[in-house]
Amino acid sequence: MTNQAPTGRPRVSPAASGRPTETVLRASGLRMNYGSTEVLKGVDLTARRGEVIALLGPNGAGKTTTIEILEGFRRRSAGDVEVLGSDPEHGDEEWRSRLGVVLQSWRDHAAWRARDLLHHFGRFYAPHSRPGRVRPHDTDELLALVGLTEQAGQRVKTLSGGQRRRLDVAIGVVGRPEVLFLDEPTAGFDPKARRDFHDLVFRLADEEDTTILLTTHDLDEAEKLADRILLLAGGAIVADGSADQLAGLVARDSEVVWTADGTRHVHSTDNPARHVAELYAVHGDGITDLKITRPSLEDVYMAMVQRHERGDAESAAAHFGENR
Ligand SMILES: Nc1ncnc2c1ncn2[C@@H]1O[C@H](COP(=O)(O)OP(=O)(O)OP(=O)(O)O)[C@@H](O)[C@H]1O
């Protein structure tokens, strides 16, 4: 899949680049129970080095639970998990230094000043610095990168919600992680902060080969950022692929809209390219305002989640398998 990187140049996903890509994260048959409630019923997922993956799913689907297990913050009930060659339950300090984490919410360190806090967290990574991955990031450079230069001397408790979230992201990347987990990183971001964050994600993936697993409820964001989208529903991954691959999962025609001789027309078709060719053969330059609308990621999301809610998650997953 080719996404649009911040500079406007196309970003080529690691899988499509032809470069050998190492699997850095793998879960198979991952299960999690909270008491008698089974939240994860056999999650299988992988991520390659430098890949950006969006984990989507309805509220309560288990996205945070999955991420916390991969980070080593939560013990799983069953299944195999490996991140950067280690089981997260037994990851040592060296292993932890290679990860970056942005939790959904945390409200400690209110009295610290933003620059001091970032510097403090950064110091943990210094012993793990090596050629090619100098750790930590320079504090002021990173503050500039997340747009907090003016707030650098402010106490955390005086930052706005969006500014606090920018600081969370800075803390997550201060150690130049090889694998970065971001749980709803852009919640509360204004449009400029959101765009800056997207630029940062592309930069980390492209220039530092960082593998990024993020959760979001913003489907446009997922489509823009992710090489691969995973949809978690009913305790399992029911769809796994690029936005284009996922669009092929819903049996919905594309819509072709055009104007000819001053009249607007709408036509649904499973082959929009052929329809457009036929239109031009008939009307030539008489066609104006041509637009083709494919099923959107939102259509796929709603269809898959509704299938799951009808108790059809397993067949949805099987259907996807046939389409890969
Ligand atoms: N510590 C816990 N103890 C008991 N139940 C929990 C615990 N943490 C989460 N749950 C339950 O597990 C389910 C999955 O929660 P989780 O936070 O992983 O979902 P999510 O997909 O991240 O949701 P959201 O999109 O709302 O953030 C929910 O039903 C939640 O109530």
Ligand as a Chemical Component Dictionary entry (heavy atoms), coordinates in Angstrom:
data_LIG
# 
_chem_comp.id                   LIG 
_chem_comp.type                 NON-POLYMER 
_chem_comp.pdbx_formal_charge   0 
_chem_comp.three_letter_code    LIG 
# 
loop_
_chem_comp_atom.comp_id 
_chem_comp_atom.atom_id 
_chem_comp_atom.alt_atom_id 
_chem_comp_atom.type_symbol 
_chem_comp_atom.charge 
_chem_comp_atom.model_Cartn_x 
_chem_comp_atom.model_Cartn_y 
_chem_comp_atom.model_Cartn_z 
_chem_comp_atom.pdbx_ordinal 
LIG N1  N1  N 0 -8.896  -4.447 34.792 1  
LIG C1  C1  C 0 -10.041 -4.889 34.280 2  
LIG N2  N2  N 0 -10.867 -5.663 35.030 3  
LIG C2  C2  C 0 -12.027 -6.133 34.543 4  
LIG N3  N3  N 0 -12.486 -5.876 33.292 5  
LIG C3  C3  C 0 -11.716 -5.110 32.510 6  
LIG C4  C4  C 0 -10.450 -4.575 32.952 7  
LIG N4  N4  N 0 -9.911  -3.868 31.955 8  
LIG C5  C5  C 0 -10.783 -3.941 30.936 9  
LIG N5  N5  N 0 -11.863 -4.686 31.266 10 
LIG C6  C6  C 0 -13.001 -5.017 30.381 11 
LIG O1  O1  O 0 -12.480 -5.674 29.232 12 
LIG C7  C7  C 0 -13.161 -5.258 28.057 13 
LIG C8  C8  C 0 -12.129 -4.717 27.064 14 
LIG O2  O2  O 0 -11.604 -3.495 27.560 15 
LIG P1  P1  P 0 -10.500 -2.696 26.750 16 
LIG O3  O3  O 0 -10.204 -1.452 27.541 17 
LIG O4  O4  O 0 -9.371  -3.592 26.431 18 
LIG O5  O5  O 0 -11.314 -2.348 25.423 19 
LIG P2  P2  P 0 -10.985 -1.295 24.261 20 
LIG O6  O6  O 0 -11.217 -2.007 22.989 21 
LIG O7  O7  O 0 -9.650  -0.700 24.478 22 
LIG O8  O8  O 0 -12.121 -0.218 24.497 23 
LIG P3  P3  P 0 -12.185 1.379  24.176 24 
LIG O9  O9  O 0 -12.316 1.521  22.701 25 
LIG O10 O10 O 0 -13.444 1.791  24.884 26 
LIG O11 O11 O 0 -10.967 2.012  24.742 27 
LIG C9  C9  C 0 -14.188 -4.226 28.505 28 
LIG O12 O12 O 0 -15.427 -4.869 28.610 29 
LIG C10 C10 C 0 -13.691 -3.777 29.856 30 
LIG O13 O13 O 0 -14.758 -3.410 30.690 31 
# 
loop_
_chem_comp_bond.comp_id 
_chem_comp_bond.atom_id_1 
_chem_comp_bond.atom_id_2 
_chem_comp_bond.value_order 
_chem_comp_bond.pdbx_ordinal 
LIG N1  C1  SING 1  
LIG C1  N2  SING 2  
LIG C1  C4  DOUB 3  
LIG N2  C2  DOUB 4  
LIG C2  N3  SING 5  
LIG N3  C3  DOUB 6  
LIG C3  C4  SING 7  
LIG C3  N5  SING 8  
LIG C4  N4  SING 9  
LIG N4  C5  DOUB 10 
LIG C5  N5  SING 11 
LIG N5  C6  SING 12 
LIG C6  O1  SING 13 
LIG C6  C10 SING 14 
LIG O1  C7  SING 15 
LIG C7  C8  SING 16 
LIG C7  C9  SING 17 
LIG C8  O2  SING 18 
LIG O2  P1  SING 19 
LIG P1  O3  DOUB 20 
LIG P1  O4  SING 21 
LIG P1  O5  SING 22 
LIG O5  P2  SING 23 
LIG P2  O6  DOUB 24 
LIG P2  O7  SING 25 
LIG P2  O8  SING 26 
LIG O8  P3  SING 27 
LIG P3  O9  DOUB 28 
LIG P3  O10 SING 29 
LIG P3  O11 SING 30 
LIG C9  O12 SING 31 
LIG C9  C10 SING 32 
LIG C10 O13 SING 33 
# 
